Amino acid sequence: MRNPHLWMIAGGLLLAGAPAAHAATDDGQFSLSAGADYSSGKYGTSATTDIWSVPVTAAYQSDRWTFKLVVPYINISGADNVIPGVGRVKNGNPNGRGHGKGSVPPAPGTTTTGSASGLGDVTASLGYELFTNADHTAGLDLTGKVKFGTADENKGLGTGKNDYGLALDAYKVMGDWTAFGGVGWMKYTSSSYIQLKNGFNANVGMGYKLGGSDDIGAYYYYRERIATGGAPQSEVTGYWNHKFNDSLRVQAYVMGGFADGSPDYGVGASLKYSF
């Protein structure tokens, strides 16, 4: 994800490949990637919500710094009170997805459905490598993130507000195995219709190098409840990375959710080119 899980998934895959990523030269390296993600779940409602996302990511890495910009196009079909990146909320927007253009929202406890598509929330992040050893087999990174409220709140594509976060991530390589994990905190901004509270998140996982071109792994992610009427996120993601050459690689994942804040399942893939 995105997709309410896109940021988490991208972060987990980056961590899994952290030793290779930190091999970038002082001259810097640009990369572009594009992907497709799909998730489906009820989020504790009576309707199934399906979310498609097509994110395009631009990144620049130089020495200890990494800058990333993610621009997603999303399509959502399902319950009006499920918001990508948030989950189930109490949405009082009378123009929300599935509400038509009425002057008042549906009665409390009523689930309406609808479909919408458009630009999602654009995300910018800046990471700094706090520590790494000489052979890049261990490291600690600090990342700041801004999620801009570019998604249309009247379509139920987002809250229409900016959110801000910090994350601290670590990894340790042990032969063919890589252990990784991290903790994060997000400041969520409430809108006139959706009330949110700040929340912590955490992830922990393990990757395994199959050979010179492939690695696989899995990680667990948890985020505390952030919305009135919502639920925490709890999910496991398995991934596979394949490196065609020094410039081109593909990533794919499957995930399963264990709480109403997460989709029941999700799948996705992305292609990354570095130059």
Phi and psi in degrees as a GROMACS rama.xvg file:
@    title "Ramachandran Plot"
@    xaxis  label "Phi"
@    yaxis  label "Psi"
@TYPE xy
-69.8364  -4.35148  PRO-4
-116.245  9.59983  HIS-5
-58.711  -44.6763  LEU-6
-66.8504  -44.1174  TRP-7
-61.0233  -45.6845  MET-8
-64.6094  -45.0424  ILE-9
-60.0215  -39.7416  ALA-10
-64.6725  -42.1466  GLY-11
-65.2688  -41.7073  GLY-12
-66.9388  -37.508  LEU-13
-62.9506  -41.9546  LEU-14
-63.3365  -41.9461  LEU-15
-61.3955  -30.3728  ALA-16
-101.953  18.414  GLY-17
-58.2342  -42.9085  ALA-18
-58.7653  -40.5181  PRO-19
-69.2091  -39.1765  ALA-20
-62.8718  -36.4959  ALA-21
-77.4288  1.37112  HIS-22
-84.0658  1.00422  ALA-23
-61.0844  148.345  ALA-24
-82.642  168.7  THR-25
-65.8772  -19.1937  ASP-26
-69.7309  -18.2568  ASP-27
92.0715  159.273  GLY-28
-146.062  130.462  GLN-29
-95.592  151.278  PHE-30
-147.359  150.59  SER-31
-128.762  140.681  LEU-32
-143.376  152.867  SER-33
-140.138  146.61  ALA-34
-149.151  -178.49  GLY-35
-141.627  133.789  ALA-36
-133.974  142.375  ASP-37
-136.803  136.178  TYR-38
-139.725  155.334  SER-39
-146.926  137.991  SER-40
-177.405  167.621  GLY-41
-96.4008  -19.2644  LYS-42
53.4956  31.516  TYR-43
80.8101  8.83108  GLY-44
-103.089  -179.847  THR-45
-89.5854  -3.46682  SER-46
-120.488  150.03  ALA-47
-85.8721  133.548  THR-48
-112.531  124.496  THR-49
-108.961  133.394  ASP-50
-127.704  123.966  ILE-51
-106.829  141.792  TRP-52
-140.516  139.834  SER-53
-123.553  92.8355  VAL-54
-90.466  142.505  PRO-55
-116.453  127.363  VAL-56
-122.134  130.883  THR-57
-113.895  135.781  ALA-58
-139.286  150.28  ALA-59
-136.6  128.511  TYR-60
-125.255  130.461  GLN-61
-143.79  120.916  SER-62
52.1836  -112.986  ASP-63
-95.2446  -3.29824  ARG-64
-105.988  144.027  TRP-65
-137.796  124.827  THR-66
-114.51  135.43  PHE-67
-134.106  142.225  LYS-68
-130.389  123.441  LEU-69
-116.755  124.48  VAL-70
-120.198  107.727  VAL-71
-104.127  146.806  PRO-72
-107.301  130.127  TYR-73
-128.131  154.737  ILE-74
-134.007  129.336  ASN-75
-130.077  138.5  ILE-76
-137.883  120.942  SER-77
152.313  -150.496  GLY-78
-60.5464  138.897  ALA-79
-67.3327  -21.4355  ASP-80
-100.158  18.7818  ASN-81
-108.397  120.473  VAL-82
-113.517  127.975  ILE-83
-54.7328  135.412  PRO-84
83.9723  -11.2965  GLY-85
-120.948  -50.1351  VAL-86
106.411  -151.183  GLY-87
-75.9115  136.176  ARG-88
-138.764  171.442  VAL-89
-93.0119  104.667  LYS-90
-105.26  108.167  ASN-91
-93.2255  12.0921  GLY-92
-71.8556  116.584  ASN-93
-68.2071  -16.393  PRO-94
-103.524  14.8887  ASN-95
-65.8025  170.236  GLY-96
-55.6435  122.536  ARG-97
88.1696  -4.42802  GLY-98
-91.3445  -9.73387  HIS-99
71.2545  -145.586  GLY-100
-120.985  39.9304  LYS-101
-73.5359  170.091  GLY-102
-90.154  -15.0821  SER-103
-135.374  150.892  VAL-104
-75.0598  168.279  PRO-105
-60.0128  160.709  PRO-106
-61.7283  148.187  ALA-107
-53.4277  138.669  PRO-108
86.9833  -7.44616  GLY-109
-91.9082  128.943  THR-110
-104.086  116.612  THR-111
-106.174  158.729  THR-112
-125.41  161.129  THR-113
-175.223  172.402  GLY-114
-125.879  148.984  SER-115
-158.311  158.376  ALA-116
-150.113  160.032  SER-117
155.866  -168.864  GLY-118
-64.6887  133.253  LEU-119
-88.0737  -165.706  GLY-120
-78.5432  121.196  ASP-121
-75.3761  135.074  VAL-122
-123.201  132.891  THR-123
-120.446  138.079  ALA-124
-138.391  150.06  SER-125
-132.478  118.227  LEU-126
-111.255  147.837  GLY-127
-131.706  130.843  TYR-128
-80.009  104.2  GLU-129
-71.4738  -34.8616  LEU-130
-154.793  142.259  PHE-131
-154.761  147.896  THR-132
-85.0691  178.781  ASN-133
-61.515  -37.4468  ALA-134
-100.207  13.7976  ASP-135
57.3385  35.8849  HIS-136
-97.7373  1.04453  THR-137
-154.035  145.507  ALA-138
-163.677  164.244  GLY-139
-140.32  125.847  LEU-140
-122.653  144.678  ASP-141
-117.08  129.49  LEU-142
-129.614  132.347  THR-143
-105.776  144.848  GLY-144
-137.451  140.76  LYS-145
-124.877  122.346  VAL-146
-102.043  111.209  LYS-147
-80.4694  140.066  PHE-148
-81.1278  60.2033  GLY-149
-86.0236  -16.2445  THR-150
-74.5161  142.159  ALA-151
-72.228  114.52  ASP-152
-69.3537  -27.2791  GLU-153
-73.1041  -16.1996  ASN-154
-98.1874  -2.00728  LYS-155
71.9021  24.4361  GLY-156
-88.6975  -12.1888  LEU-157
-177.285  -174.336  GLY-158
-91.5493  -14.3429  THR-159
78.7939  9.25528  GLY-160
-123.019  155.702  LYS-161
-81.512  146.009  ASN-162
-126.091  154.286  ASP-163
-134.763  140.103  TYR-164
-146.385  162.203  GLY-165
-132.075  144.695  LEU-166
-140.928  142.834  ALA-167
-120.978  118.549  LEU-168
-126.746  145.125  ASP-169
-134.809  155.695  ALA-170
-144.868  156.326  TYR-171
-145.382  122.028  LYS-172
-91.7918  131.214  VAL-173
-131.797  84.9936  MET-174
68.5166  -124.007  GLY-175
-82.7471  -6.11841  ASP-176
-101.535  146.156  TRP-177
-130.791  119.545  THR-178
-93.9314  138.68  ALA-179
-147.94  159.485  PHE-180
-177.677  172.041  GLY-181
-172.774  169.232  GLY-182
-130.612  151.092  VAL-183
-146.9  163.493  GLY-184
-140.542  136.757  TRP-185
-123.908  135.047  MET-186
-95.4382  109.133  LYS-187
-96.1864  137.438  TYR-188
-101.094  126.727  THR-189
-76.6651  149.585  SER-190
-103.243  -176.37  SER-191
-65.9062  -21.427  SER-192
-115.499  -21.5853  TYR-193
-124.715  120.635  ILE-194
-97.5  123.369  GLN-195
-123.3  159.065  LEU-196
-128.325  157.02  LYS-197
-65.0841  155.381  ASN-198
-155.41  155.022  GLY-199
-96.8224  154.546  PHE-200
-140.841  161.593  ASN-201
-152.811  153.026  ALA-202
-144.522  152.192  ASN-203
-150.166  138.773  VAL-204
-161.981  -179.161  GLY-205
-144.298  134.783  MET-206
-116.645  155.568  GLY-207
-135.108  130.452  TYR-208
-87.4653  115.753  LYS-209
-79.1685  -27.7728  LEU-210
-179.085  -160.2  GLY-211
-70.5847  -19.4736  GLY-212
-119.577  -12.9819  SER-213
-130.585  144.324  ASP-214
-146.069  152.728  ASP-215
-130.689  167.202  ILE-216
179.425  179.267  GLY-217
-151.053  152.278  ALA-218
-149.719  157.03  TYR-219
-108.077  139.442  TYR-220
-128.178  138.577  TYR-221
-135.96  138.363  TYR-222
-135.727  132.05  ARG-223
-68.6336  162.439  GLU-224
-62.4153  132.767  ARG-225
-120.444  -8.67635  ILE-226
-124.542  142.167  ALA-227
-61.8516  126.186  THR-228
84.1184  2.47597  GLY-229
-98.2971  -160.393  GLY-230
-152.781  160.599  ALA-231
-69.5024  162.705  PRO-232
-99.8783  138.515  GLN-233
-151.004  117.922  SER-234
-159.301  157.934  GLU-235
-120.937  135.667  VAL-236
-123.938  133.099  THR-237
-109.827  140.951  GLY-238
-137.513  162.721  TYR-239
-139.25  132.424  TRP-240
-118.393  136.123  ASN-241
-128.841  128.598  HIS-242
-103.422  113.504  LYS-243
-74.4231  -42.1949  PHE-244
-160.673  -168.88  ASN-245
-65.7811  -17.4728  ASP-246
-106.799  -28.1633  SER-247
-122.085  131.401  LEU-248
-147.318  156.814  ARG-249
-123.7  146.379  VAL-250
-131.074  142.193  GLN-251
-141.189  153.63  ALA-252
-150.57  159.334  TYR-253
-132.717  146.868  VAL-254
-140.689  155.166  MET-255
-133.713  136.902  GLY-256
-100.195  150.405  GLY-257
-124.206  7.73384  PHE-258
-143.929  160.565  ALA-259
-66.7587  -15.1108  ASP-260
-79.0408  -10.7376  GLY-261
-112.069  155.29  SER-262
-68.1085  163.116  PRO-263
-66.7948  -38.5619  ASP-264
-158.809  163.882  TYR-265
-156.623  154.229  GLY-266
-141.698  157.403  VAL-267
-175.495  167.092  GLY-268
-154.207  155.578  ALA-269
-147.425  154.413  SER-270
-119.986  130.244  LEU-271
-122.755  133.783  LYS-272
-123.204  127.295  TYR-273
-110.121  142.425  SER-274
